[in-house]
Amino acid sequence: MSIHYNTKNMRDERLKILGDNIRAERMRKKFSQEKLAELIDVNKDSIRKIESAKQTPSAFIVFDIANSLNIPVEDLFKNVPFKKD
């Protein structure tokens, strides 16, 4: 018997964890959404959507967020599960 994973649900779960990690690091650094948005040159609404898993950030945005928070990019992917085949 094989187990089939709904890839949409897996993606949603991964986006939620990524967003939670970004929010946690941002708050740990005491940055507002507006401050982080300013640092990476996006609007505040984009940060809100990324943190609430309503928008998928590009690799470059994730890279810029990590650099602005002065953390390794890998930290933002902590606990994000691998896609299962």
LINGINOR-V377023 format. One record per residue. N is the residue number from 1. RES is the residue in one letter. SS is DSSP state (A for helix, B for strand, O for the rest). OMEGA is omega in whole degrees, -180 to 180 (none if undefined). D_CENTER is the distance of its C-alpha to the mean C-alpha in Angstrom with 1 decimal. Layout:
BEGIN
n = <N & N>
res = <RES & RES>
ss = <SS & SS>
omega = <OMEGA & OMEGA>
d_center = <D_CENTER & D_CENTER>
END
This chain:
BEGIN
n = <1 & 2 & 3 & 4 & 5 & 6 & 7 & 8 & 9 & 10 & 11 & 12 & 13 & 14 & 15 & 16 & 17 & 18 & 19 & 20 & 21 & 22 & 23 & 24 & 25 & 26 & 27 & 28 & 29 & 30 & 31 & 32 & 33 & 34 & 35 & 36 & 37 & 38 & 39 & 40 & 41 & 42 & 43 & 44 & 45 & 46 & 47 & 48 & 49 & 50 & 51 & 52 & 53 & 54 & 55 & 56 & 57 & 58 & 59 & 60 & 61 & 62 & 63 & 64 & 65 & 66 & 67 & 68 & 69 & 70 & 71 & 72 & 73 & 74 & 75 & 76 & 77 & 78 & 79 & 80 & 81 & 82 & 83 & 84 & 85>
res = <M & S & I & H & Y & N & T & K & N & M & R & D & E & R & L & K & I & L & G & D & N & I & R & A & E & R & M & R & K & K & F & S & Q & E & K & L & A & E & L & I & D & V & N & K & D & S & I & R & K & I & E & S & A & K & Q & T & P & S & A & F & I & V & F & D & I & A & N & S & L & N & I & P & V & E & D & L & F & K & N & V & P & F & K & K & D>
ss = <O & O & O & O & O & O & A & A & A & A & A & A & A & A & A & A & A & A & A & A & A & A & A & A & A & A & A & A & O & O & O & O & A & A & A & A & A & A & A & A & O & O & O & A & A & A & A & A & A & A & A & O & O & O & O & O & O & O & A & A & A & A & A & A & A & A & A & A & A & O & O & O & A & A & A & A & O & O & O & O & O & O & O & O & O>
omega = <178 & 179 & 179 & 180 & 174 & -175 & 177 & 179 & 179 & 179 & 179 & 180 & -179 & 178 & 179 & 180 & 177 & 179 & 178 & 179 & 178 & 180 & -178 & 180 & 179 & -179 & 178 & 179 & 180 & 176 & 171 & 174 & 180 & 179 & 179 & 179 & 179 & -179 & -178 & 174 & 170 & 178 & -177 & -180 & 178 & 178 & 179 & -179 & 178 & -179 & 180 & 176 & 177 & 179 & 178 & -180 & 174 & 177 & -179 & 178 & 178 & 178 & 180 & 177 & 180 & 179 & 179 & 178 & 179 & 178 & 174 & -179 & 180 & -179 & -180 & -180 & 179 & 178 & 175 & -176 & 174 & 175 & 180 & 178 & none>
d_center = <33.8 & 30.4 & 27.3 & 25.3 & 21.6 & 20.4 & 17.8 & 16.4 & 16.0 & 14.4 & 11.9 & 11.3 & 11.1 & 8.6 & 6.2 & 7.3 & 7.0 & 3.4 & 3.6 & 6.7 & 6.3 & 5.1 & 7.9 & 10.1 & 10.2 & 10.8 & 13.5 & 14.9 & 15.6 & 17.0 & 15.3 & 15.3 & 12.9 & 15.9 & 16.2 & 12.8 & 13.3 & 16.7 & 15.8 & 13.7 & 16.1 & 14.3 & 15.4 & 14.3 & 13.9 & 11.1 & 9.1 & 10.4 & 9.7 & 5.9 & 6.1 & 8.8 & 7.6 & 10.4 & 9.2 & 7.9 & 7.0 & 9.7 & 10.0 & 11.7 & 9.2 & 6.7 & 10.2 & 11.3 & 8.8 & 9.7 & 13.3 & 13.4 & 12.5 & 15.0 & 13.2 & 13.1 & 10.1 & 10.9 & 10.2 & 6.4 & 7.5 & 10.2 & 11.6 & 9.8 & 13.2 & 14.9 & 16.0 & 19.6 & 22.4>
END
